[in-house]
Amino acid sequence: MRTIDLTLIVAFALLFVWGGVAGAFHLDIYEPRVPSELLEELQDMDNPYPATPEMIEAGRTIYFGKGLCVTCHNHDGKGVKLPGHSPRDFTDAKWQEIRTDGEIMWVLRNGSAGTQMPVRVGKDISEEEGWSVIHFIRTFSPSN
Ligand code: HEC
């Protein structure tokens, strides 16, 4: 009886550790990428620029140009195959619905730790270009 208990405890402990490790490497795609203490504030943040055709067009130019987004997220927004964490699939309706512009801006400013998603805003593109590329990303949504 005692050995069985011990085996069970060890098995559960291993499962727990493995779950933690696997979680760290493969964070669910719908989980927020921003620090939890900033989540509420970022979810309340609106895109300061209206989604005009000009703004969306400017975002398209960044996406296919100096933002380099297309090299990882591909021309169809579905993402190319990369070692490690896959680039986000922008045609995923659920992701488009739950992820806010404010959260995306944080990722553009800070990158996504532990993945190949690089810092974009403040490095290769400006704040305004960042907001325009967010409008462009929304055009990949199936509900658009
Ligand atoms: C070198 C490859 C690479 C480049 C260049 C790149 N990305 Fe990414 N991107 C990724 C990867 C990998 C992920 C997945 C990160 C994750 O799951 O946390 C990602 C995730 C994202 C996300 C999802 C964040 C979230 O909260 O779910 C957005 C939005 C995004 N990228 C936008 C962009 C934009 C816009 C550009 C260009 C200005 C860009 N990316 C350039 C690789 C890249």
Boltz pocket constraint, residues with backbone or C-beta under 6 A from the ligand:
constraints:
  - pocket:
      binder: B
      contacts: [[A, 27], [A, 29], [A, 31], [A, 32], [A, 33], [A, 62], [A, 63], [A, 67], [A, 68], [A, 69], [A, 70], [A, 71], [A, 72], [A, 73], [A, 82], [A, 85], [A, 86], [A, 87], [A, 88], [A, 99], [A, 103], [A, 104], [A, 107], [A, 108], [A, 112], [A, 113], [A, 115], [A, 116], [A, 117], [A, 118], [A, 120], [A, 125], [A, 133], [A, 134], [A, 137]]
      max_distance: 6.0
